[in-house]
């Protein structure tokens, strides 16, 4: 998802996959704002570019077909 596409989703719950050498978790959060092309989710207080969120989508990954 690009920054422009994500901007249209402000106020929507988005889902992404967080990966490490030891785990894979599906995360979600409500997109609260954007600043200079970076996304902020509720309760994170950090801004990251869309590429930081692997597989960013509006549908939970378990529900995708």
Backbone as JSON, one array per atom type, in Angstrom:
{
  "sequence": "XXXXXXXXXXXXXXXXXXXXXXXXXXXXXXXXXXXXXXXXXXXXXXXXXXXXXXXXXXXXXXXXX",
  "N": [[0.86, -1.17, 0.0], [0.6, 2.16, -0.86], [1.63, 5.45, 0.31], [-0.25, 7.37, -0.48], [-2.52, 5.78, -0.95], [-2.88, 4.79, 1.62], [-3.49, 7.12, 3.01], [-6.13, 7.59, 2.41], [-7.31, 5.8, 4.07], [-7.41, 6.69, 6.68], [-8.57, 6.48, 9.97], [-9.49, 3.94, 9.72], [-9.25, 0.46, 10.55], [-6.28, -1.22, 10.02], [-4.28, -3.95, 8.84], [-1.24, -5.79, 9.29], [1.77, -7.73, 8.83], [4.11, -8.73, 11.17], [7.41, -9.67, 11.3], [10.01, -11.79, 12.5], [13.1, -13.49, 13.29], [12.24, -15.44, 14.97], [9.47, -15.41, 15.17], [6.18, -14.85, 13.73], [3.76, -12.51, 13.55], [0.42, -11.35, 13.26], [-0.51, -8.06, 13.13], [-2.54, -5.26, 14.1], [-4.1, -2.05, 13.75], [-5.63, 1.15, 14.23], [-5.42, 3.52, 11.79], [-4.33, 6.64, 12.5], [-3.16, 9.07, 11.71], [-1.17, 10.85, 9.24], [2.09, 11.92, 8.44], [4.17, 13.67, 6.48], [4.25, 11.52, 4.63], [4.49, 9.33, 6.29], [3.13, 6.86, 8.48], [0.91, 6.84, 11.31], [-0.26, 4.88, 13.91], [-2.94, 4.12, 16.2], [-2.1, 4.18, 19.65], [0.64, 3.78, 19.15], [2.37, 5.94, 18.77], [4.51, 6.43, 17.14], [5.93, 7.27, 13.99], [6.08, 5.67, 10.89], [7.24, 4.73, 7.61], [5.07, 3.46, 4.97], [6.26, 1.1, 3.92], [7.4, -0.11, 6.11], [5.45, -1.59, 7.28], [4.69, -4.68, 6.66], [2.8, -6.17, 4.14], [0.52, -4.5, 4.38], [-2.88, -4.01, 4.77], [-6.53, -3.76, 4.47], [-8.0, -5.91, 5.16], [-8.02, -8.69, 7.35], [-5.26, -10.95, 7.31], [-5.78, -13.68, 7.54], [-8.31, -13.85, 6.51], [-8.13, -13.37, 3.83], [-8.44, -14.34, 0.41]],
  "CA": [[0.0, 0.0, 0.0], [1.38, 3.4, -0.93], [1.22, 6.5, 1.26], [-1.48, 7.98, -0.99], [-3.62, 4.83, -0.68], [-3.07, 4.72, 3.07], [-4.1, 8.37, 3.48], [-7.59, 7.42, 2.26], [-7.76, 4.84, 5.09], [-7.33, 7.26, 8.04], [-9.75, 6.12, 10.75], [-9.81, 2.54, 9.43], [-8.34, -0.54, 11.12], [-5.45, -1.85, 9.02], [-3.59, -5.15, 9.31], [0.06, -6.04, 8.69], [2.49, -8.87, 9.39], [5.39, -8.41, 11.79], [8.23, -10.89, 11.21], [11.32, -11.85, 13.14], [13.69, -14.82, 13.11], [11.58, -16.38, 15.87], [8.0, -15.35, 15.19], [5.4, -14.11, 12.75], [2.51, -12.07, 14.17], [-0.41, -10.4, 12.55], [-0.8, -6.9, 13.95], [-3.55, -4.36, 13.54], [-4.25, -0.78, 14.43], [-6.41, 2.16, 13.52], [-4.57, 4.56, 11.24], [-4.82, 7.89, 13.07], [-2.7, 10.25, 10.98], [0.0, 10.74, 8.38], [2.94, 13.1, 8.48], [5.24, 13.55, 5.48], [4.25, 10.18, 4.03], [4.67, 8.28, 7.28], [1.87, 6.5, 9.11], [0.85, 6.68, 12.76], [-1.38, 4.07, 14.35], [-3.34, 4.33, 17.6], [-1.27, 3.59, 20.7], [2.04, 3.54, 18.8], [3.08, 7.21, 18.95], [5.65, 6.46, 16.23], [5.63, 7.37, 12.56], [6.91, 4.83, 10.04], [6.76, 4.7, 6.23], [4.25, 2.27, 4.68], [7.07, -0.12, 3.68], [7.71, -0.71, 7.41], [4.33, -2.48, 7.61], [4.66, -5.73, 5.64], [1.47, -6.66, 3.78], [-0.5, -3.59, 4.9], [-4.16, -4.22, 4.1], [-7.72, -3.49, 5.28], [-8.61, -7.2, 5.46], [-7.09, -9.56, 8.07], [-4.58, -11.89, 6.42], [-6.45, -14.97, 7.63], [-9.57, -13.78, 5.77], [-7.87, -13.14, 2.4], [-8.52, -15.5, -0.46]],
  "C": [[0.91, 1.23, 0.0], [0.87, 4.4, 0.1], [-0.08, 7.15, 0.81], [-2.69, 7.08, -0.74], [-3.92, 4.77, 0.8], [-3.78, 5.97, 3.6], [-5.62, 8.29, 3.4], [-8.17, 6.53, 3.35], [-7.67, 5.39, 6.52], [-8.66, 7.0, 8.75], [-10.17, 4.68, 10.58], [-8.8, 1.63, 10.11], [-7.62, -1.22, 9.96], [-4.68, -3.0, 9.66], [-2.26, -5.27, 8.59], [0.71, -7.22, 9.41], [3.83, -8.39, 9.93], [6.19, -9.71, 11.85], [9.56, -10.7, 11.93], [11.89, -13.23, 12.84], [12.93, -15.86, 13.91], [10.06, -16.36, 15.84], [7.45, -14.62, 13.96], [4.07, -13.79, 13.42], [1.73, -11.2, 13.21], [-0.76, -9.3, 13.53], [-1.91, -6.09, 13.3], [-3.58, -3.08, 14.36], [-5.08, 0.16, 13.59], [-5.43, 3.25, 13.08], [-5.11, 5.91, 11.7], [-4.37, 9.12, 12.3], [-1.52, 9.89, 10.09], [0.78, 12.04, 8.5], [4.11, 12.87, 7.54], [5.38, 12.13, 4.94], [4.47, 9.05, 5.0], [3.38, 8.1, 8.07], [1.99, 6.45, 10.63], [-0.42, 5.9, 13.09], [-1.7, 4.38, 15.8], [-2.41, 3.57, 18.53], [0.18, 3.34, 20.31], [2.9, 4.78, 19.03], [4.36, 7.28, 18.13], [5.14, 6.62, 14.81], [6.6, 6.49, 11.8], [6.37, 4.9, 8.62], [5.94, 3.44, 5.98], [5.05, 1.0, 4.46], [7.47, -0.81, 4.98], [6.66, -1.75, 7.8], [4.15, -3.49, 6.49], [3.23, -6.21, 5.4], [0.34, -5.8, 4.3], [-1.78, -3.7, 4.09], [-5.32, -3.89, 5.03], [-8.43, -4.77, 5.69], [-7.61, -8.05, 6.25], [-6.51, -10.63, 7.15], [-5.22, -13.27, 6.44], [-7.74, -15.02, 6.83], [-9.37, -13.58, 4.28], [-7.95, -14.43, 1.63], [-7.8, -15.25, -1.75]]
}
